[in-house]
Amino acid sequence: MCANYKPLTVEQAQQLGLPLIPFEYGEEVYPSYTTPLLFKSEQGLEWREVLFGLVPKWSEDTNISKHTYNARHETIFQKPSFLEAASKCKFGVIPVSEFYESKYIDNKPQRWGVRRKDGKAFFIAALYEIRKLGDQVIRSATMLTMDAIDHPMMKDFHEPGDVKRSVVVIPHERLDEWLSLKQPHQLYEFMQGFPVEEFECSHVPKAKIVKITPQLNMFD
């Protein structure tokens, strides 16, 4: 599961030879925030600014994005929120610098970050949707997840006894293949745990926001 991450930087996009991202975005993303999504059109690789959390065509508003930011790949053809997009092979990737998970130490959750050892951005498999809501065009996406009970790194996250899940990382060398899928069930070929030897994780406490209280100047 992933509900919080840092998108790739401009420098990382250049390093991977990706197109220039034509819009601004935040340094950290949570459900319902906007984020860059990379997909392939007839013109080639393209960026879209999307909501993190898929908004299906039947939804009456975008609030559902706070609950649809992850999608179990095993059930996307049964879940109403994801069925149409999955059936139409609306597959993309959300490139990230680092994503965060909870690791329980002494029964207390700590925020840990997962990143590549070489500092490169990596591609998380995504499913996206485009729809109109009134007069507004809504673009949104969800991250695909897989069972992680046997993954050397991801099995240690989440609450003890809870279901172990992981985002799905698309290898750099298979990006075009993933973005070019024409048959929905071909996605299962990519549902593999990422190579742990290429990644690292560490405790990354969330930065505390310090509120500055105005001080009265008694000598005015």
Residue pairs with C-beta under 8 A, 6 or more apart in sequence:
1 70
1 101
1 145
1 158
1 165
1 167
2 69
2 70
2 99
2 100
2 101
2 124
2 143
2 145
2 167
3 30
3 31
3 69
3 70
3 100
4 28
4 29
4 30
4 99
4 100
4 111
5 28
5 29
5 94
5 96
5 97
5 98
5 99
5 100
5 124
6 27
6 28
6 29
6 96
6 97
6 98
6 99
7 25
7 26
7 27
7 29
7 35
7 36
7 94
7 95
7 96
7 97
8 16
8 36
8 95
8 96
8 97
8 121
9 97
9 121
10 21
12 95
12 97
12 119
12 120
12 121
13 19
13 20
13 21
13 95
13 121
15 120
15 121
16 95
16 120
16 121
16 172
18 38
18 45
18 95
19 44
19 45
19 46
19 47
21 36
21 47
22 47
23 36
23 47
23 49
25 34
25 35
25 36
25 49
26 33
26 34
26 35
29 35
29 52
30 52
31 52
31 53
31 65
31 66
31 67
31 69
32 51
32 52
32 53
32 62
32 63
32 65
32 66
33 51
33 52
34 49
34 50
34 51
34 52
35 49
35 50
35 51
35 52
35 94
35 141
36 47
36 48
36 49
36 50
36 94
36 95
37 47
37 48
37 49
37 50
37 92
37 93
37 94
37 126
37 128
37 139
37 141
38 45
38 46
38 47
38 92
38 93
38 94
38 95
38 123
38 179
39 45
39 46
39 48
39 90
39 91
39 92
39 93
39 128
39 179
40 46
40 92
40 176
40 179
40 180
45 179
48 92
48 128
48 139
49 139
50 128
50 139
50 140
50 141
51 62
51 65
51 138
51 139
51 140
51 141
52 65
52 69
52 94
52 140
52 141
53 64
53 65
53 66
53 67
53 68
53 69
53 140
53 141
53 142
54 64
54 65
54 68
54 69
54 71
54 81
54 82
54 85
54 127
54 128
54 129
54 140
54 141
54 142
55 62
55 64
55 65
55 68
55 129
55 131
55 133
55 138
55 140
56 64
56 68
56 80
56 81
56 82
56 84
56 85
56 129
56 131
57 84
57 129
57 131
58 80
61 133
62 133
62 138
62 140
64 81
65 140
68 81
68 82
68 140
68 142
69 142
69 143
70 142
70 143
70 144
70 145
70 165
70 167
71 79
71 81
71 82
71 127
71 142
71 143
71 144
71 145
72 79
72 144
72 145
72 146
72 165
73 125
73 144
73 145
73 146
73 168
73 187
73 188
73 191
74 146
74 147
76 82
76 83
76 86
76 127
76 144
77 83
77 86
77 87
77 184
82 127
82 142
84 129
85 127
85 128
85 129
86 127
86 184
86 187
87 184
88 184
89 181
89 182
89 183
89 184
90 127
90 128
90 129
90 130
91 125
91 126
91 127
91 128
91 178
91 179
91 181
91 187
92 126
92 127
92 128
92 141
92 179
93 123
93 124
93 125
93 126
93 170
93 175
93 178
93 179
94 123
94 124
94 126
94 141
94 143
95 121
95 122
95 123
95 124
96 121
96 122
96 124
97 115
97 121
98 113
98 114
98 115
98 204
99 113
99 114
99 124
99 167
100 111
100 112
100 113
100 114
100 204
101 111
101 112
101 114
101 154
101 157
101 158
102 109
102 110
102 111
102 112
102 157
102 158
102 159
103 109
103 110
103 112
103 156
103 157
103 203
104 110
104 158
104 159
104 160
107 160
109 159
110 203
110 205
111 203
111 204
111 205
111 206
112 157
112 201
112 202
112 203
112 204
113 201
113 202
113 204
114 153
114 199
114 200
114 201
115 199
115 200
115 201
116 122
116 198
116 199
116 200
117 198
117 199
117 200
118 198
120 172
122 169
122 172
122 194
123 169
123 170
123 171
123 172
123 175
123 178
124 143
124 144
124 167
124 168
124 169
124 170
125 143
125 144
125 167
125 168
125 169
125 170
125 178
125 187
125 190
126 141
126 142
126 143
126 144
127 141
127 142
127 144
128 139
128 140
128 141
128 142
129 138
129 139
129 140
129 141
130 137
130 138
130 139
131 137
131 138
132 138
143 167
143 168
144 167
144 168
144 187
144 191
145 165
145 166
145 167
145 168
146 165
146 166
146 168
146 191
146 192
146 193
147 164
147 165
147 166
148 154
148 155
148 157
148 164
148 165
148 166
148 193
149 155
149 164
150 193
151 164
151 166
151 193
151 196
152 196
153 196
153 199
153 201
154 164
154 165
154 166
154 193
155 164
157 164
158 164
158 165
166 193
166 194
168 190
168 191
168 192
168 194
169 194
170 178
170 190
174 190
178 190
181 187
